[in-house]
C-alpha cells in the first residue's frame, strides 16, 4: 500500500494550487493523508475526488474546515496504526508534543505538519513523519510532500520538489 502525505498546503493562500508534480505522484497512491492547514474546503474536496483522503484540521484552517475535520485521527493501514495530527507551537519540541498526544494509543507512525520542515525518523519504535509543505519554504530550503509505504513494515520517503510555485 502507498499513502500520499501532505501538510501545510495553505491553498489558496500560499499558492493557487499544489504543483502538477504532486498530483502526478498522488496518482500512484491508494490513500491520501493531509496533516492540516489545508486552508479551504474546496481544496479538501479536490483531494477527495482524486483518492480516499483522511485529513485533520490545523491552526491556519478556516472555520469551515475546523467544523468538518477532527484535530486528530488514527488510521488503520494494513497491520499498522497511523496517528494523524497537525501540531502546534514552535518547531523545537514539535515531535515530542505530537508524541504526547498519542501516548497509550499504540501507533506505529505519527504523521504531523505545522513546522513545514520535513521529518522522517524513528524514535522509540515509532516512525515520525512530517512531509513538509508543497507551498511554503519557511524553516526549510525546499518544498516537499511524502510517501508512506506499507509492506511488512512502514517506511517513509520525503519527495523534494524542483518546481517553483
C-alpha positions as CSV (number, residue, x, y, z in Angstrom):
1,X,0.0,0.0,0.0
2,X,1.2,3.5,-0.9
3,X,0.0,6.6,1.0
4,X,0.5,10.1,-0.2
5,X,1.1,12.5,2.6
6,X,0.6,16.3,2.5
7,X,0.5,19.0,5.1
8,X,0.6,22.8,5.2
9,X,-0.7,23.3,1.6
10,X,-2.4,26.6,2.5
11,X,-4.4,26.6,-0.7
12,X,-5.3,29.2,-2.0
13,X,-3.4,31.4,0.5
14,X,0.2,30.5,-0.3
15,X,-0.4,29.2,-3.8
16,X,-3.4,28.8,-6.2
17,X,-2.9,25.0,-6.2
18,X,-0.4,22.3,-5.5
19,X,2.2,21.7,-8.2
20,X,1.5,19.3,-11.0
21,X,4.3,17.0,-9.9
22,X,2.4,16.4,-6.6
23,X,-0.8,15.5,-8.5
24,X,1.3,13.1,-10.7
25,X,2.7,11.5,-7.5
26,X,-0.7,11.1,-5.9
27,X,-1.9,9.1,-8.9
28,X,0.3,6.3,-7.7
29,X,-1.1,6.1,-4.1
30,X,-4.0,4.2,-2.5
31,X,-4.8,6.8,0.1
32,X,-4.0,10.5,0.9
33,X,-3.3,11.8,4.4
34,X,-3.3,15.5,5.0
35,X,-1.9,16.7,8.3
36,X,-3.7,20.1,8.4
37,X,-3.6,23.6,7.2
38,X,-5.4,22.9,4.0
39,X,-6.9,26.4,4.4
40,X,-10.1,26.0,2.4
41,X,-12.8,23.2,2.0
42,X,-12.6,23.4,-1.8
43,X,-9.1,22.0,-1.7
44,X,-10.1,19.2,0.6
45,X,-12.9,18.3,-1.8
46,X,-10.5,18.3,-4.7
47,X,-8.2,15.8,-2.9
48,X,-11.2,13.6,-2.1
49,X,-12.1,13.5,-5.8
50,X,-8.6,12.1,-6.5
51,X,-8.3,9.4,-3.9
52,X,-9.8,8.5,-0.5
53,X,-8.5,11.3,1.8
54,X,-8.2,11.4,5.5
55,X,-7.3,14.9,6.9
56,X,-7.2,16.7,10.2
57,X,-7.6,20.4,10.9
58,X,-4.7,22.7,11.5
59,X,-4.2,26.1,13.2
60,X,-4.5,28.0,9.9
61,X,-7.6,26.3,8.6
62,X,-10.8,28.1,8.0
63,X,-13.7,27.7,10.5
64,X,-15.4,25.7,7.8
65,X,-12.6,23.1,7.7
66,X,-12.4,23.0,11.5
67,X,-16.1,22.2,11.6
68,X,-15.7,19.2,9.3
69,X,-12.4,17.8,10.4
70,X,-11.1,16.5,13.7
71,X,-7.8,17.7,15.1
72,X,-6.6,14.1,15.5
73,X,-7.2,10.8,13.7
74,X,-6.0,7.2,13.9
75,X,-5.9,5.3,10.6
76,X,-5.6,1.6,10.2
77,X,-3.4,0.7,7.2
78,X,-2.6,-3.0,6.8
79,X,-1.3,-4.2,10.1
80,X,-0.3,-0.7,11.2
81,X,-1.9,2.2,13.0
82,X,-1.1,5.8,11.9
83,X,-1.7,8.8,14.1
84,X,-2.5,11.9,12.2
85,X,-2.3,15.4,13.8
86,X,-1.2,18.9,12.7
87,X,0.9,20.1,15.7
88,X,1.3,23.4,17.4
89,X,3.8,25.8,18.9
90,X,7.5,26.4,17.9
91,X,9.3,23.9,15.7
92,X,11.6,23.0,18.6
93,X,9.9,20.2,20.6
94,X,7.2,19.6,18.0
95,X,7.9,15.9,17.7
96,X,7.7,15.4,21.5
97,X,4.4,17.4,21.6
98,X,2.7,15.3,18.9
99,X,4.1,12.1,20.5
100,X,2.5,13.0,23.8
101,X,-0.9,13.3,22.0
102,X,-0.8,9.6,21.1
103,X,0.6,8.2,24.4
104,X,-1.2,5.0,25.2
105,X,-2.9,4.7,21.8
106,X,-0.5,2.1,20.2
107,X,0.5,3.8,17.0
108,X,3.3,2.7,14.6
109,X,3.6,6.0,12.9
110,X,2.7,9.6,13.6
111,X,2.1,11.9,10.7
112,X,2.2,15.6,11.5
113,X,2.8,19.0,10.0
114,X,2.9,22.6,11.3
115,X,6.6,23.3,11.0
116,X,6.8,23.0,7.2
117,X,10.1,21.1,7.9
118,X,10.2,17.5,6.7
119,X,10.9,14.8,9.2
120,X,11.4,11.1,8.6
121,X,12.8,9.4,11.6
122,X,12.1,6.6,14.0
123,X,12.1,7.1,17.8
124,X,11.1,4.5,20.3
125,X,9.9,2.2,17.5
126,X,7.5,4.9,16.1
127,X,8.0,6.5,12.6
128,X,7.6,10.3,12.9
129,X,6.8,11.7,9.5
130,X,6.3,15.3,8.5
131,X,6.0,15.7,4.7
132,X,6.9,19.4,4.8
133,X,5.0,21.9,2.7
134,X,4.4,22.0,-1.1
135,X,3.7,25.7,-1.0
136,X,5.8,27.4,1.7
137,X,9.5,27.2,2.5
138,X,9.5,28.6,6.0
139,X,12.0,26.6,8.1
140,X,13.2,24.6,5.1
141,X,15.1,25.3,1.8
142,X,12.7,23.3,-0.4
143,X,9.1,22.3,-0.9
144,X,8.1,18.7,-0.4
145,X,5.5,16.0,0.2
146,X,5.8,12.5,1.4
147,X,5.0,8.8,0.6
148,X,4.5,6.1,3.2
149,X,5.0,2.5,2.0
150,X,3.2,-0.2,3.9
151,X,4.5,-3.7,3.4
152,X,5.6,-5.9,6.3
153,X,6.9,-2.6,7.8
154,X,6.0,1.0,7.4
155,X,8.6,3.3,5.8
156,X,8.5,6.9,4.7
157,X,10.1,8.9,1.8
158,X,10.3,12.7,1.5
159,X,9.8,13.9,-2.1
160,X,11.7,17.2,-2.8
161,X,10.0,19.3,-5.4
162,X,12.0,21.0,-8.1
163,X,9.1,23.0,-9.4
164,X,8.8,26.6,-8.3
165,X,5.3,27.9,-7.4
